[in-house]
Amino acid sequence: MTTITAADGCPLYYERVGSGPPVVLIPGLGGDGRFWNGVVALLASRFDLLVIDHRGAGRSGRPAGPYRIDIIARDVLAIMDAEGCGAAHLVGHSTGGAIVQTIALDAPERARSLVISGGWDRSDARFRAAFGARAALLDAGLADAYQQLTHVFGYDPAFIDAHEAELNKAVASAATALAPFAVTAARVRMLLDFDRSAELHRIAQPTLIVGARDDSLIPIHHAHRLRSLIPHAVFCELPGAHFHPRTDPAPFAARVAAFLDQQGVT
């Protein structure tokens, strides 16, 4: 449990767990490294895990802005620098996948291999409608509605039924968890501006693309598109909804470990 200070003064929280080859775990838009708890429990015996909280979320600082994917990518590199990690295997889910793409393109020497889960290369009309509406809810101060829709988009119906009380608690605490709303809305809108699709052919690192069969937030066609734009990438489809690495971490952790084994990681 460590905090460093970014060049602009923002506190950046992260944790380092386990031992072995270095792997960086970067969460999605929620930005909280605890998203990876189940995966960490399964991989820490084999890998040296750096688990990141984004600026503007989790236990990191929440400056007014600006918020861009490349800024968060620089934060990840700063944490790696602080830990003496010159290069690592990068695992990013959703927004974390955009961060992984950015590091692979802008600082390729820092990425040994890439796992992009629940990711996309650029927004399309559906993406813009969904995320624009989510940002508008925050603009209107409707944190509870924002959180409810996050659950609908992120979890499968069976999980929502089985965890209704837990999810209702998250809705009740959303006004605190998502504050300041302007920061969270800015983080949502940064996704609309992300587009490195014309450059993805330059990615040379071994790359695994993971798509979830029932992902309604980032439908699986985005994963297929990423696979087509990174010519050497391999694709894996897993069951579940968008938050499957949290709700069912074992298949995800097993696939990531197998992919790293294929790279000769010991």
Secondary structure, DSSP 8 states (H G I E B T S, - for coil): -EEEE-TTS-EEEEEEEE-SSEEEEE--TT--GGGGHHHHHHHTTTSEEEEE--TTSTTS---S----HHHHHHHHHHHHHHTT-S-EEEEEETHHHHHHHHHHHH-GGGEEEEEEES--SB--HHHHHHHHHHHHHHHTT-HHHHHHHHHHHHS-HHHHHHTHHHHHHHHHTHHHHT-SHHHHHHHHHHHHT-B-GGGGGG--S-EEEEEETT-SSS-THHHHHHHHHSTT-EEEEESS-TTHHHHSHHHHHHHHHHHHHHTT--
